[in-house]
Amino acid sequence: MQDLIRQLIEQLGEDPNREGLVKTPQRVEKALRFLTSGYAANIDEVLNEALFTVDYSEMVIVKDIDFYSLCEHHLLPFFGKCHVAYIPRRRVIGLSKIPRIVDVFARRLQIQERMTNEIAQVILEKIDPRGVAVVCEGTHLCMSMRGVEKQNSYAVTSAMLGIFRENARTRMEFLELLRTRTASMAGLPANVPLACINE
């Protein structure tokens, strides 16, 4: 990989032997290995048996999970917040494991829509809840640094499974809980609607 990165530096018109670039191939490889470490992750090992039988059937939400990923089209970063909710049927998952699941799928070459669905599907598969909802809000550098160069735009994607898809009231309760926090953080009125894809 380092040889390829060195060639890339040359193709860009730079001297890979220049003092500031001599160790760049090594650094880039290390960074890319970390940013794509989700490919080597095993979900069962990540969960580490942190699944518990609990008499609880209300909504569980983990909000504002930071994620950083790489756009598979340009290898440029996209990043933002992920919000995950589920309604248990018999089991709950350790709360710290939900951000770890997000990291597994974020640390790959991704598109936000697929990442959102993958997070929801793995939670559905592992704990068999009554429903799962995932909303991701992402800023894409492939839009803000190049192309249309819209610095203030961001994408919102959602995956609604089970009762969140079937029951409008449950879905709206979840979105309202997100809207209050998201609006206050962005300085927007609380009645500004969230745009959801794949609902």
N, C-alpha and C positions, 0 to 999 in steps of 0.2 A: 504493500500500500504506500509506503514512504517513497518508493521509486516513482509511482504514479503521481503522487502529489508533487514531487520534484519536477516531473515532466510538465505538470499542469502549470506550475509557477513559471517555467520557461516559456510555455505557450502563451502565457499572459503578458510576456515581454519583460519579465524580471529575471534577475540573476539569483538562482538558488544558492549560490555560494557567498552572497553578500552577508555581512555579519548578522544583520537582523533576521535573515531568512534561513540561516544554516540549520537551525533546529526546528524550523517550522514544520517540515514533514513529520517529524516525530510528535510534535505537539498536536498537529491536526489529526493524525491517526489515533492518538489517545483520546482526543475529544470525540471523534466519530465513533469509536468503540463504545464510549460511555453513552452517547446520544442515541445509539441503536442497540443498547444492551437489552431492550425488551424482547428481541428475537431469541435470546438465550434463556429468558426467564421461564420458570415453570410455575404455573398458577397455584398448583397444590403446595409447592414449597413456599411460595409467597404467603399463602393463607396459613400455613404451618398449623393446621388443625384448630384455628381460631374460630370455630363454628360452635355455637352454643344453643342448646334447647332452652327456650325461655317462654313463659306464658305472657306474651306481649304481641298485640295485633294492631298497634297504631303505627303511624308513619315515622320512619327513621330517616333523617336527612343529615348529610354531611355537605356543608356548603363551602364555597370559596377555596377549593383545592387548586393550588397552582399547578399548571402543567406547562411543559416546554417540549416542543416536537419539531420535526423537520418536514417541510412540505416535500412530498415525493416528486413533484414536478420540477422544482428548481433547487432543491436542497437548501432552501432558506428557512429560517426559523418561523414558526408560529407559536404563540403562547397566549395564556389567559387563565381563566377560572373554569373549573368543572364543578357542577353541583349534582349530587347523587342522592336519590331517595328510594326507599323500598318499604313495602308493608309485609312484615313477616307472616309466614304461615305456621311454622313450627320452630324455626331456627333463626338466630341472628348472627351476624358476622362481627368480629372485633372491629371497632371503629377505626383503628389505625390501619387496618388492612385495606380499607376502601381507597385512601390515597395511594397505597402501594399498587393496587390494581390499575388505577389511573396511570401511574408511572409505567407499568408494564406495556400498555398500549401506546402511550405518548412517546416512549423511547424507541420509536421505529420510524421508517419513512412512511409518512401518513398523509391522509386527507382528513379533515376534521369530521366530516360526515361519517366515515367508516369508524374512526376512533370512538365516536359517541356510541355507535351501535355495538361495537365490540365490548365496551365497558358494561353496557346494559345486559348484553347476552351472557357474559360470563357470570355476572351476579345472579341472573335468572337460573343459570345452569347449576351453580354451586349451592345455592341455599333454597331454591324452589319457593320464592316468596309469592304472595298474591299479586304483586306487580313491582315493576322497577321503572324509575324515571331518571334520565340523565340529561342535563343541559350543559352544553359547553359554549363559552363565549371566548372567541379567539381573535387576536390581532395577527395578521399575516404580513410578514415583511415582503413577500412576493407581490403584495398589492401596494404597500406603502413605500418601499425602496425602489421599485421598478414598475414597469407596466403602467397602470393607471395612476400610480403615485398618490393614492388617497390616504393620507396619514391618520385620519381620524375615523376611518371605517373599521368595523369589526364584524365578525360572523357569529351568529347564534344558531346552534344546531341542537336538536333534541331527539331522544329516543324514548318512546312511551310504550311499555309492554304490560300485558296483563290488565289489572284493574285501572291503571293509569290511562290506558288506551280506551277501555270499555266504559269507564265511568267519568263523565265530564266533571262532576262535582269534585271527585278526588283529584283529577288533573288540575282543576282550577285552584284547589286548596294549595297544592304544591307550587304552582306558578305564582300565586299570590304571596306565598312566603318568600319566594325568590325575589319577586318584584320589589317588595318593601326594602330589602337590603340592597339590591342592585341599584335601585333608583336613588337611594340616599347616598350611596357611594359615588354615583356619577353626577350628583347634583341635579337630578331630573325630577319632575313631578311624579308622584307615586302612581298616577293613572296612565303613565306612558306604557303601552303594551309591549311585552316581549314577543319578538318574532320567532316562531319555532318551525323548524324544518323536520320532516319525517314524523310529524305528529299523526 
